[in-house]
Amino acid sequence: MFKYFESRIRGTASTGLGTPPDTLLAFYWHFVRQTKLWYAAMLLTALSVAFADISIPVFLGRLTRLVESQDRVAALHAQWPVLAALLGFILIGRPLLQMVDTLVRHNVLMPGATSLVRWQSHWHVIRQSWPFFQNDFAGRIANRVMQTANSVRESVMASIRAVLFITAYGVSSLGLMLWGDWRLAVPTAAWVVAYVVFLRYFVPRLRHLARESSEARSLVMARVVDSYANILTVKLFSRAADEDAHVREVIDEHQAAISAHMRMTSQYLFTLSLMNALLIPSTALVGILLWSQGVVSAAVVATSVPLAWQIANMSGWVSFEIAGIFENVGAVQDGMQSISVPHDLVDAPTATPLEVSRGEIRFEQVNFAYDAERKVLESFDLVIRPGERIGVVGRSGAGKSTLVNLLLRFHEVQTGRITIDGQDIRAVTQESLRAAIGMVTQDTSLLHRSIAANIRYGRPQASTAQIEAAARKAQAHEFIAQLVDWQDRKGYDAHVGERGVKLSGGQRQRVALARVILKDAPILILDEATSALDSEIEVAIQEQLIGLMDGKTVIAIAHRLSTIARMDRLIVLDKGRIVEQGTHEELLALDSHYAMLWRHQSGGFLTELPGDDAVEPVAI
C-alpha cells in the first residue's frame, strides 16, 4: 500500500514547463498544476476529516438528550440506532478517513511534490550562464533551490488544510447552531467577522517579515559556505577572526529579522487567544439564557458549547499553520530570486548540433565588452586553419581569456560572429558546441567524486581500461594507484574531496588532463595546462600533449612562453587587437611586442611590464 502511494508522483520524470514565473501566485501554480489532482484529493480528504470531526459534538448532544429524558427505556429505544451509527463512524469511519488523508499528504505529496519542485528548479538553475554563478554565492543558490521546494509544498498543503478546516468547521458549526436557535450562532458569527479582520491585518505584515527573515537566512548560508569553501585561504592568512566578524554581521541581521517576525507572530497569537477566550463563555452564556427561558433544550446547549470550543481550538491550530504559511511564502519569494531568472544565453529555436568536419575557427569582426566603458575585443578578426596549433600571448587584460570564453559561448558577441567550419556558433546548440571542445584550465577544479568518475566525465560511456589508458597518458596512473581516501577507498575508487582538495595542484591538473585526453574532442584549448606541474612531469606530459594535438585544432594560452614556442603560429594580443602573429623565431626577429615580452620573462614566466596595471575584467 505504501509503495503504491509513494510511486504516484515521480519528481524527476519531467524537466518542467519552462522558466518558472516571477510573480508569486504564478510561481506557485507553475508547480502545483503538475500535481493538481493530488492536491485536489488532499482537499477532499481534508474536507471529509473536517466534517467527520463535527460528529463528536453531535454525539455529545445526542447523549445529553438521552440522559435528560424522563422515559429512559423509550428514549434509549428511539435513540440507539443514531447513537450506534455515530459511534461506529467515530470508531471506524473517522480513523479510515484520517488514514487516507495521511497517505495522500505524507506518502504522495510530501516526497513527490517536494522532489518535483526541487528537481525542476535545479534543472533550470544549472542551465544558467556562467556569469549567473559568478555573480552570486553558490551556497545561497543551493539553499534557495533546496528550501523553496519544501516551502512551496508546505505552504500549499497548510493553506488547503488550514483554510478548509476553519471554513468547513465554521460553516457546519454555524449551521448546527442556527438549527437549534439563531441566537446561539451570534457569538460565533461575530467571532468569524473578527477573525477575517484579524487575518487581513496580520497576513501582509507577517508575509513581509517572513520574506526579510528568509533573505537574511540565505545570506547567512552564503557567507558560511563561502568561508568553508575557502578554508585554506582562511587558514593561510590567519583570518579566522575576520571570518567570525564577516559571519557574525549577517547572523546578527538574521536574528534581528527573526525577532521582528516573531514579535509580530506573538501579537498575532495573543490577539487570537483573546478572541477565543471570548467565544466559548459568550456561547455558553447565550445558551444558558435561552435554556433558562425554555427556548432550547439542554441537548442543544450541550451541542453548541463543544462546537464553539472546537472552533476556538481549531483556530489555534490554524494560527500556527498560517504562521508557517507566512514563513514559507517568504522563503519562496526569496528562492524566486534565483529560480525565476530566465536564461540569458539560450539556444536559437532553430539551433542544430554542431558538425566538426575540419576544425576551422573564424572570428569575424568580433566586438565585445563587459561594460560600456571599456571594450575588450574590437573589430577582431582571426582565422585558425583546420588542425593548426596556435599560441595566444599577451599581457593581462589583452583579451586572451575573453577570446576563449566567446568561443565556448559563455558570453555572446555583441557584433560580428564566430564560426566553426562555417557554422555560426549562435546557430548551433551549446551542448554540441562544448562537446566538440576539450579544455584544460589553469585553475583546475574536480568534482567531489571518485578519480574514475572525474576522468569518465570526459566520456561517460568509457570503459575502465580506457580511463586507465587516459590516466597513463597524463602521467597520473602511478599516483592514482597509491591513493587511499578517508573511507579506505583505493586507487580509481578514491574520492578527491570538494573541488579536489585531497590532491595536490599537480595531481589535480593531471586528472583534468586525463579527462580531456579521454574526451578526445576535435578542438583543444589549453589555458596554461601544465602550470601546476613540476619540471620533470611537465616534460613528460608535454610529449603526450604533442601527440594529443595531432589532427586537432589547438588554442594554447600561456604566460610561460617557452611552453608554446613550438606552436605553428603565435598570436600576440594587445588591448583586444592582434598586434603580431607568426612563429616564435619570426616574432623574435621582428623585435617588437613579442620580443619585449620574451625579454621580460623571469624563469620562463611572463611578468607585468612597467606601467601595466591592466587586469582581465570580470562580468558583474
N, C-alpha and C positions, 0 to 999 in steps of 0.2 A: 504493500500500500504506500509506504513512504517513498519507495523508488519511483512509483508511478507519478506521484505529485512532484517529486524533485526533478523529474525529467520533462516537465511540461514547458519550461522556458529554458532554452539553451542560449546563454548570454552571448556566446561568441559566434552564433550562427550567421549573423549579419553585420556588415560594417557600417550600417546606419543609413540615414536618409538625407545625406548631405551635411552641410555646415549647420551645427546647432544654432538656432536663432539667438539674437542678443537682447530680446525682451523677455521678462521673467515668465509670464504665462505661456508664451510661445515656446520658450525653452522647456518648460515642464511638459507641455503637450507633445513636443517633438519626441520625447522618450516614452511618455505614458501611453500614447496612442498605439505603440507597438505591442503593448501588453494590456490593452484596454479591456479585453474580455475577462481577464483575471481580476483586474481592479473592479469590474462590474460584479463578478462573482463574490468578491470580498464585500462589496456594498450590500448585496443580497444577504449574505450570511451574517454580516454585522447587524443589518436591519432585523433579521429573524431573531438574533440573540437579544436585541434591544426589546422587541415585543415580548419575547419569552420572559424577560425579567418582570414584565407587568403582571405575570401570572401569580407572583408571590404576594403582592398586596391584595389582589383579588381573592386568593386563597385565604388570607387572613380575615378579609371581610366576610367571607362565607362561614368561616369558623365562628366568628363573633355572632353572626345571625343565628347560627345553630345553637350556641350555648345560651343565648338570651331568650330562646323560645320557651313558652310555657309547656307545650306538649312536646316533650323531648323525643319520644318514640316516633311520633308523626313527623316531626321536623327532621329527624335522622333519616327516616324512610324517604322523605321528599328530597333531601339534600345529598344523600350519599352518592348518587351517580355523578353529579357535578364535582363533588369533592374528590371522588376516586379518579375522575378524568384529570382534574387539576394536579392531584398528587402524582399520577402516572406521568403526566407531562413534565413536572418538576424533576422527577427521579430519572426519567429516561429521555424524553424528548429534548429538554433543555441541554443536558450534557452532550447529546448527539449533535445538536446544532453548534454548540461551543467547540466540539471536536472538529467539525467540518470547517468552521471559521478559523480555527487554529491551523489546520492543514493548509488552507489557502494562503494564510498570512505567512506562516513560519516555514512551510515546506515548498511553496511555489514562489511567492513574491519576494521574500527576503533573500534567498540565494539567487534566483533567476533574474529578477528586475535589477538587483544591485550589480550583478555581473554584466548585464546588458549595457547599463549606463557607463560602467567603468571601462568596458572593452571598447565601446564606440567612441567614448571621449579620448581614450588613449590612441585609438586608431587615427582619429582626426589630428590630435596634437603631434604625434610623431611624424606626421607628414608636413608639418610646418617647415618653412625655410630655415636654413642655418642661422641667419640673423635673429630670428624669433627666439632661439635658445641662447644666443649671445646676449640678448637684451634683458634676460630675467635670470632668477635663481633656479637652478634645476630642482632644488628641494621644494621651492614654492610651487612650481608647476606640478611636480609629482603629488604634493599634498593636496592640491586642488583637484586633480583627477581622482584621487582615492576618496577624498572627503565628499566631493559632490555626489558621487554615486550613492553613498549612504544617505546623504541629506535629501536627495530627490525622493528616494523610496520612503524614508521615514516621514517626511512632511506630507506626502500624498496619502500614505496609509493613516497617519494620525488625523489628517483633515477629514478623511472619509469616516473614520470611527468616531472622532470627537463631535463633529457637526451632526452626523447621523444619529448618534446616541441621544444627544441633548434635544435634537429636533423630534425624533421619533418618540422618545420618552416624554418630552414636554407636551406634545400634541396628544398622546394617548392619555397622559395623566389629566390634562385639562378636560378631555372628553369624558373620562370617568367621573370627574368631579362635577361637571355640568349635568351629567346624567343623574347624580344624586341631588344636587341643588346648585343653581348657577352662582350663588353667593360663596360657595366653597371654593370656586375657581378664581375668585377675585384676587387673593394674595398671590397665587401662582401666576396669574396674568400680569399683575403689577411687577412681579419678580422678572418675568420674561422680558418685559419692556425695559426694565432697568439693566438687564443683562445685555441686551442689544446695544444700549447707550454705552455701557461699560466696555464692551468689546470695541466699539467704534473709537473710543478714546484711547485705549491701550494698544490696540493692534498696530497702528502705524508707528508708534513710538518704539514699541518692542522690536519691530522688524528693522527699523533704522539702527537701533543699538546692537542688535544681533549681527547685522552686517559689519558694523565697525569692529565688533569683537572678533568676528571671523577673519577679517582682513588683518587685524593685529596678530592673530594666531598664525596665519600664513607667513607673516614676516618673521615671526619668531622661528618657525620651522626653517625658513630660508637661511637665516643667519646661523642657526645651529648647524645645519647641513653644510653650509659653506665653511665653517670652522673645522668640522670633521673631515671634509673632503680635502682640505689644505693643511692637515695636521702637521705634515713635515715642515712646511714653512713656518707654522706657529712655533714648533719646537726649535728650529734652526735659529730663529730670530728672538727666542725667549720672550714671546709676546703673549703668554697666557693671560696676563693681567689686562692687556689691551683687548683680547678676545672676550674676557669677562665683561669689560665695560661695554663692548660692542653688543653683546647679547643682553646684558643687564638693562640697557636702554630700552630695547623692544619688549623685554619681559615686563618692565615697569609700565610701559604703554599698554601692554596687553592686560595687565592687572587693572589699570585704570578703566579700560574699556569693559572688562568683565564686571567691575564694581558698579559702573553706571548701568550696565544691563541688569545686574542682579538687584540694584536699588529699585529700578522700575518694576522688576518681577515681584519684589516684595510688596510694593504698593498695590500691584495687581492682585496678589493673593490675599492681602489684608482687606482690601475693598470687597473682594468676593466673599470672604468669611463673614463680613458684616451683613452682606445681603442674605447669605444663607442662614445666619443667626436670626434674622427677622422672619424668614419664610416659614419655618416649622411652628414657632409659637403663634404666629398670626393665623395660620391654617387651623391649628388646634383650637384657638380662641373662637374663630368663626364657627367651627364645628360644634363646640360645646354650647355656644349660644343658640344655634339652630336646634340642637338636641334638647336643650332645656325648654324650648318653646314647643317641642313636639313636632317640629317641621321635618326632621330627618331622624333616622334610626341610629342606634349605636354602631350598627354594622357599616353604615355609610361613613361615619366618622372614623371607624377603625380602618376603613379602606383609604380614606383621603389623607390622613396624617402620615402613614407609611409612604404614600406616593410622594408627598411633599418632602419627607425625609430622604427618599431615594433620589429625588431631583437635586436636592442640596448635596447629597453625597456624590452623585454623578457629576455635578458641576465642578466639584473639587478635583475629581479625576480629569475632567475635560480641561480644567485650567492648567494642569501640568502638561497635558497633551498639547495645548495651544502654546504654552511657553516653549515646548520642544519644537513646535512648528516654526515659531519665530526664529529660534536659533538655527534651525536647519535651512530656512529660507535665506537667512543671512549668509550661511555657508555656500548655498547655491549661487547667490549673487556674486560672492567672492570668486567662486570657481568659474563663473561665466567669463571672467576677465581673461582667462587662459583658454577655456574650451570653446567659447563662442567667437573666436577670432577667425575670420575667413583666411584661407591660404592665399598668401600674397604672390606666390610664384607657382602657377599651375600649368599643366599641360594644355595645349590647344585642343579644342573639341575634335579636330581632325588629325591629332598627333598620331604618328605611326612609329613603330620600332625602328631604331637606327640600324642601318646595314653598313658595316665597315668592310669594304672590299679591298681598299688600298691603304687607307690611313692618312690621307692628305688632310691637313688642317689649314684653314684660311681665316685670318682676321681681316675684315674689310671695312675700313673707315670707322673703326670702333671708337665710340666716345663713352666714357663712364666717369662718374664722380660720386663719392659717398655723400657729399653735401655741395651746396651751390657755390661755396667759396673757393673750392679747390678741385680742379679736375685731375684725375689720376691717369687716365688714358685719353689722348686727344688725337682724333684722325689717325688712329693706329692701324697700320697695315703690316701683315706678316703672312708669309706662305711657308708652311712646313711640308716639305715633299714627303711622299709615301716612304716609310722606312728610314727617314732621316733622323739623325740624333742631334738635337740642338741643346746648347747650354745657355741659360739666361743669367746674365750678370748685371749687377747694378747696385748702387748704394741703397740703404733703407729708404723706403718711400718712393723708389723709382717705378714701382708698379709690377714687380715680379709676381708676388702672391696674388694680386688682383687679376693678373693675366690668367693664372691657373683657375682661380675661383670663377671667373667668367666662362672659361672653357667647360668647367664642371657644372655650370649654370646654378651656382649658389647665389649669384646675383644676375640680374638681367641687364644686358647692354641697353644704353639709352638711345643711341643711334648706331647705324651700321649693323653688321651681322657677323656671326661666326659660323663657319660651315665645316663639316667633316664629310669628305667625299661628295661634296656638292650639296649636302643636306643641311639646311639651316637648323641649328640645334634647338631653336624655338619651335620647330615643326615636328620634332620627334619627342618621344616620351622620355622623361627624366630618368626613369629606371633603366631603360635601354642605353641611354647616353652614358650613365655612370657604370653600367655593366661592361661597357666597351673600354673603360679607362681603369688602369691599375695605378694606384698612387701610394707611395711611401712618404710619410710626413716626418719632419724633424721632431715634432712633439708627438711621440708615439703613445697611443692610449689603447689598452687592451680591455676586453670585456671580462667581467668577474666570473669567468667560467674556466673550463679546463684548457690546457695547452692545445689539445686536439680540436676542441670546439673553436678556439680562436683562429687556428690555421684553417680549419674547414670553412670558416666564414668566407674565404675566397672562392670556394666551390663547394656548395652544400652536399652535392652527391659524391664527393671524393671518397675513395677508399682509404683504409688505414695505411696501406702501402704507399699511396700517392701522397698522403700527409707526411709520412716519414721521409719520402724522397725529397719533398719540398724543404723540409727542415734540414736535411743534409746539405742541400744546395746553399741554404742560408747560413751554414756553419753553426746550426743550432742543435743538432741531434745529440751531441755529446753532453751538453749541459742539461738538456731536457731529460735524458736517461737517468741523470743523477738527482732529479728533483723529488722531494717529498714534502707535501704540504701539511698544514696543521691538523688535518684529519687523516693523515697517513696514506693519502692517495699519492701514487708514484708515477713518475715519467709523464707520458702524454695525458694521463688522467689527473695530474696535479692541477689545482686551481691557482690562478695568478693573483687573486686579490683585486680589490676595486682599482680600476684603471691600470692594473698590472703592477701594483706597488710591491708585490712579493719578489719581483725580478729586478735586476739592475737595469740601468738605462740601455746598456749594450745588449742585454738579453731580450729586453722588450723590442728593440729595433730589429733583432734577428728574427724574432717570431713574426713581427709585422712584415719583414721581407719574405719570409716563408709563405705568408698569407697571399702576398701579391704574386709570388712565383707560382703558387697553386692556381690563382685566378687566371693567369696567362692571357691577359687582355691584349688586344692589338695595339692599344695606345698606352704608353707608360709614362708616368710623371714621378720624378724623384726630387723631393724637396729636402736637400741635404740628407740623403738617405743613409749615409754612413757616419754622421756627425758624432753619434754616441759610442762609436766602436774604438777599441784600441788599434794601434797601427798594424799589428800582425793580423788580427781578424779582418781589418779593413782591406788589406791587400788581398786576402783570400776571397772575400766577398766581392770585391771589385772584379775579380776574374769571373765570378759567377754572373755578375751583372752584365758583363760584356756578352756572355752567352745569352742571358735573358733578353738583351736588347735586340738580338738578331731577328730581323724581319718585322720589328715593331717601330712605330713612330715614337720617338722619345723626346720628352722635355725635361731637362735636368736643371734645377736651381741650386746654386751652391755659393756660399761665401768663401769656401775653401777652393780657390780657383784651380788648384792642382788636381782636384777630383773631376773637373770637367774639361781639362785641357785636351783630352783625346776625343771630344765630341766632333762630329762632322762640321758643325758651324756654331759659332758663339754669337749671341745677340746681346749687345750692350744697351741697357735701358738707362735713360736719364729723364726725369720729370715726365714720364709717360710716353716717351718717344724713343724710337730706335736711333741711337747716335752712331753706332758702329756695328758691323757684322762681318764675320769671316772666320778663318781658322785661328788657332792660338798663335801660330807663327805670323800670319798676315796681320793680326791686330797688334802684336808686339812691334812689327815693322812700321806700323803707322805712327807709333809713339804718341798716342793721344789718350783718350779716356781709359781704354783697357790697360794700356801700358802703365798709366798712372796708378790704376787700381792694383796692378801686379806689383809695382814697386812699393806700394803701401802695405803689402802683406807682412804679417809677422807670424812666423811659424806656420805659414800656409793658410792663415785666416785673413779674411778681408776686414780691415779696420775702418772706422769712420774717417773721412778726410777732414782736414781742418775747416771749421766753419759749417760742417754739415750736421744739422740737427734734425733732419727730417726723419720721420718715423712712418711705418706703414699704418695707414688710417684704419680705424675700426668703425663699422657702422653703429650708430647709436640712435 
